[in-house]
Amino acid sequence: MTTMKNSIHDNANGLDYTLVNDHYLPNLTAAAPAEQHPTGRWGRLHKMYLKEQHPIRYNQLLLSGELGGYLAKLDKQVEEQLALTVRQMRDSAVG
């Protein structure tokens, strides 16, 4: 009986593998986000939308570590657009 190594490295793709039971699984980690971004209501809603309607895009953003920044930027844009719309409605009602 041959004993299997606990970990191996594949030069073809550059990945390391660890032995789990009888199978080698790749050592994968998600990229850590550079900084934490606050996400408001619109960012949370868009995150749910991405998860349900565009799971591949959601996973790409999540695994690349860009999801927090993307949602924070979107949330800021929506807040600015909402403030502009409210201001325009107020000005049109007054004038």
C-alpha positions as CSV (number, residue, x, y, z in Angstrom):
1,M,0.0,0.0,0.0
2,T,1.3,3.4,-0.9
3,T,1.0,6.4,1.4
4,M,-0.2,9.6,-0.2
5,K,1.5,12.9,0.6
6,N,-0.4,15.4,2.7
7,S,0.1,18.2,0.2
8,I,1.3,18.5,-3.3
9,H,2.1,21.3,-5.8
10,D,1.0,21.3,-9.4
11,N,3.5,23.1,-11.6
12,A,1.1,23.2,-14.5
13,N,-1.3,25.5,-12.8
14,G,0.7,26.7,-9.8
15,L,-1.8,25.5,-7.2
16,D,-1.1,23.7,-4.0
17,Y,-3.4,20.8,-3.0
18,T,-4.1,19.2,0.4
19,L,-5.1,15.6,1.0
20,V,-8.6,15.3,2.5
21,N,-9.7,11.7,3.0
22,D,-8.8,10.2,-0.4
23,H,-9.0,13.3,-2.5
24,Y,-6.7,16.3,-3.1
25,L,-8.5,19.6,-2.8
26,P,-7.0,22.9,-4.0
27,N,-5.9,25.4,-1.3
28,L,-8.1,28.4,-2.3
29,T,-8.7,31.6,-0.4
30,A,-10.8,34.6,-1.1
31,A,-9.0,37.9,-1.5
32,A,-9.3,40.0,1.6
33,P,-10.8,43.4,0.9
34,A,-8.3,46.2,1.2
35,E,-10.6,48.3,3.5
36,Q,-14.1,48.0,4.8
37,H,-16.7,50.1,3.1
38,P,-20.0,51.0,4.8
39,T,-22.9,49.8,2.8
40,G,-26.3,51.5,3.2
41,R,-29.8,50.5,2.2
42,W,-29.3,50.7,-1.5
43,G,-26.1,48.7,-1.4
44,R,-27.7,45.9,0.6
45,L,-30.7,45.8,-1.8
46,H,-28.3,45.6,-4.8
47,K,-26.4,42.8,-3.1
48,M,-29.6,40.8,-2.7
49,Y,-30.4,41.5,-6.3
50,L,-26.9,40.3,-7.5
51,K,-27.1,37.1,-5.3
52,E,-30.5,36.2,-6.7
53,Q,-30.4,37.4,-10.3
54,H,-26.7,37.4,-11.2
55,P,-24.9,34.9,-9.0
56,I,-21.8,34.6,-11.2
57,R,-21.2,38.4,-11.1
58,Y,-21.8,38.4,-7.4
59,N,-19.2,35.6,-6.9
60,Q,-16.7,37.3,-9.1
61,L,-17.0,40.5,-7.1
62,L,-16.9,38.6,-3.8
63,L,-13.9,36.4,-4.6
64,S,-11.9,39.3,-6.1
65,G,-12.5,41.4,-2.9
66,E,-14.2,44.2,-4.9
67,L,-17.8,43.6,-3.6
68,G,-17.6,46.0,-0.7
69,G,-16.2,48.9,-2.7
70,Y,-18.6,48.3,-5.6
71,L,-21.6,48.3,-3.2
72,A,-20.4,51.4,-1.3
73,K,-19.9,53.3,-4.6
74,L,-23.3,52.3,-5.9
75,D,-24.9,53.2,-2.5
76,K,-23.3,56.7,-2.7
77,Q,-24.4,57.3,-6.3
78,V,-28.0,56.3,-5.5
79,E,-28.1,58.6,-2.4
80,E,-26.8,61.5,-4.5
81,Q,-29.4,60.8,-7.2
82,L,-32.2,60.5,-4.6
83,A,-31.2,63.8,-3.0
84,L,-31.1,65.5,-6.4
85,T,-34.5,64.1,-7.3
86,V,-36.1,65.3,-4.0
87,R,-34.5,68.7,-4.4
88,Q,-35.8,69.0,-8.0
89,M,-39.3,68.0,-6.9
90,R,-39.3,70.5,-4.0
91,D,-38.1,73.3,-6.3
92,S,-40.8,72.5,-9.0
93,A,-43.5,72.5,-6.3
94,V,-42.4,75.8,-4.8
95,G,-41.7,77.7,-8.1
